[in-house]
Amino acid sequence: MRIIAGSLRSRALVAPAGLDTRPTSDRLRETLFNVLAPRIEGAVFLDLYAGSGAVGIEALSRGASRVTFVERAPAALTVLRANLAKLGLTEGFRVQSGSVKAFLQRIKPDQAFQFDLVFLDPPYDSEKEYAGTLGLLGGEASGSLAPGATVIAEHRRKEKLGDNYGLLARTRLLEQGDAALSFYAVNPVDHQE
């Protein structure tokens, strides 16, 4: 696993041992960031179920102004912090240990910054995590999303996520191998490009 592009290009990352954490493949990460390229510079990025931190670190490498990593598994947190240290990253991010649900329920709509891009990649077998997290982002935590924010969920290709979760509506579905990326926006009908 390596950083695809940006200031940290080609630097290696470590993934947590075992099968509990499934890092986003280099190829899928490249596809994701090709889509996000016009929006990543200066973005405030939220990496939910961060695991090794590969997606959030890629965002930092490509110019995101701030990344918040949220992860609860102790082994993954250890690897995430080790990857940040190994790359010499000391600013522009924060690591929140604990559950994604608790983090999203603590966010106050009037906080100093809102997230432009949110990426979530819960364990594939946790269907309730997808619905719960997308439901929170489209509901009580929607105030944490900046105007025009995009929420991206990585999931199994054969697992179909809903088209709508509260205020979130799917705007795009990309499939690659066994994985898929569902892109959501708040009221995209009102914000046509």
C-alpha positions, 0 to 999 in steps of 0.5 A: 500500500502506498500514497498514489500522488501529491507531496507524499507520492510513492511513500509506503504505508502499513496496514493493520494485521488480520482481516478486521481492517480492509484497506482501500486498494491503491487502484480504488483510492486512485479512482476516488481521488481522480473524481475528487481532484477538482475539490481536494485542494484546501478541503476539510476532509473527514475519514470515518472508519479510518483504519490505516489512514490511507485515504485521509493521508492521500487527501493530505498528500493531495492538498487537503487543508485538514483531515480528521481521522475517526477510528475505534479499533486499538490495532488500527489506531496504532498503525494509523498513528505510526503511518502519520509519524513515519511520513513526518506528518505533525499538523493538518490532522487530528485523530479521534479514537472512538466510534463513528456514531459517538463522534457524529453525535458530538458534532455541533452544527455551529462548530468552527469548520464544516467538512467538505468531503466525508469518506466512510468505509465501515467493515463490509459486513456491518450493514447497520454501520452504513445505514446508521452513519449515512442516516446521521450525516443526512440527519442530526449531523448534517450541520457538520457538512459544508455547503456543497459537501460530498459524502462517499461510501465504499462498499461491496459492489453486490451490496446496494446502499440506499439512494437517500438517507435523510437529506443525502441523495446519491449522485453517482455510483462507481463500481470497480472489481468487487468494490463500489463507491457511492457518492452522496450530496445534500439536496443535489436537486437544489444544487445542480452543476 
